[in-house]
Amino acid sequence: MNWGAIPALLLLACAGCASAPAPLPLALTYRIDAQPGALEVEVEVSGPCPAEWRLGQPIAGELSATTPEGEVRRRLDRRRRVHFPPGARRVRYRYALAERTRTYQSLQAGAGGARSYMLSGSSYLLRPTGLAADTQVRLELRGLEPLLPWALREREGGGHEVELAARDLLAPGHHGFGLRRHSLETPGGSLEVGFVEGDLDVSDEVVLSWLRQAQREVVHCRPSGRAPHPRIQVILIPASGSWEPAPFGRVLWSYPQSVALYVGEHASAPELLDDWTAIHELCHTLHPRVVPRRAWLTEGLATYYQCVARIRSGRESAARMWGAMAWGYEAGSGEANGLNLRDLDRRLRELHCYRAVYWGGAFLMLELDLELRRRSEGRVTLDHVVARVLPKGRITSKDFAAAVDALAESPLWAEVGRPHLEEALMSRAPELLARLGVEGVGRRATLAAGAADEALRRAIEGDQAVSPQAEPGAPR
């Protein structure tokens, strides 16, 4: 052994390591052909092909993959997962909607008809498990006109395209194809609206007025006085045979969020314009995604703001909306079964205790708002907390608590937020309502003069402590 040659050999080895090319990042191009009743999808893979992929919903047929050795065919397993050889470069499959939309209407798997339908993007977009953050994603669409959460560009030769981040593939929101389209301008943004085919007794303009009204109310909850996002997508699905104004709505977590709403076929214009479903769902666009999901936080915010926003806009009287809060206390308390808010949240789907969790969260937000205003002499509000965390896109409940404490400049979360989670459900609600001067429930409620927190209540109603010109997240 020539010991003197070892340093030279080490240098050569290091030089070889330094010159080795870095592995290419994974890039995925989805080519989606939206045809009546089905989506034909091709995924082109550039870079190292992941071994395992998953699909949000089952499909009846096979997936075919092109490899250097030829074509291979695979089926999804019970967990809707599939494995491909490392050299796979193109994957093709068909997501059929005809049977789904005929047998049931699902905001996840598919709703609509043959030439106009919507579904969750996660239902039909095949994606690798363990997707890396630097994965490049591109969608190319043709066929029926698409409406997606993101602004699309027209492609030369027809169709549309958009470049996405990896997180967009993990949370792709609602997707619509062949919809009847409208665009509504709002302060600082727009609502891009699509109607799935179907019959409604009211005109498009009545439904659009309902949405326009709701979005204007959302703006009243923003310190900046502007919409929370430059563009929000809303998809409307006629609920055949229903007399309810809006039987159900849902926000899906795309960036920004996307909204889907059922509209009752036989709903009247006055009933629809009085309905709260649109304002509730659009209030979800005020806050970012919470992971893991905490309904007491996300639904608590939306439920609180659906009341506050309608007072601030002047659509509803303060007495009626505070009466709604009092009704929420009574309705939610009946579902508590001796559990606290944290436990009810954990068992939400098991116990179906939605009123308890939604209104329990709303009273948590009410007390936070009151204490922020009280301690800052009106300079800081819950609006500022929500505006501060919104740009993060994704937070935990601990991040929200930290934002509360940072703006309060004190451990407010431990004093107010945590007790709401750990004490008997809404045990603080009667005292809060009394101090605000709320007497009675629902439409019978009245507001007493001279209540201890009357000034704070009026500030919440009129947003007197917030300047429309204030920067999001910053006290004026």
Secondary structure, 3 states (H helix, E strand, C coil): CCHHHHHHHHHHHHHHHHHCCCCCCCEEEEEEEEECCEEEEEEEEECCCCCEEECCCCCCCCEEEEECCEEEEECCCCCCEEECCCCCCEEEEEEECHHHHHHCCECCCEEECCCCEEEEHHHHCCEECCCCCCCEEEEEEEECCEECCCCCEECCCCCEEEEECHHHHHCCCEEEECCEEEEEEECCEEEEEEECCCCCCCCHHHHHHHHHHHHHHHHCCCCCCCCCCCEEEEEEEEECCCCCCCCCEEEECCCCCEEEEEEECCCCHHHHHHCCHHHHHHHHHHCCEECCCCHHHHHHHHHHHHHHHHHHHCCCCHHHHHHHHHHHHHHHHCCCCCCEHHHHHHCHHHHCCHHHHHHHHHHHHHHHHHHHHHHHCCCCCHHHHHHHHHHHCEECHHHHHHHHHHHHCCCHHHHHHHHHHHCECCCCHHHHHHHHCEECCHHHCEECCCCCCHHHHHHHHHCCCCCCCCCCCCCC
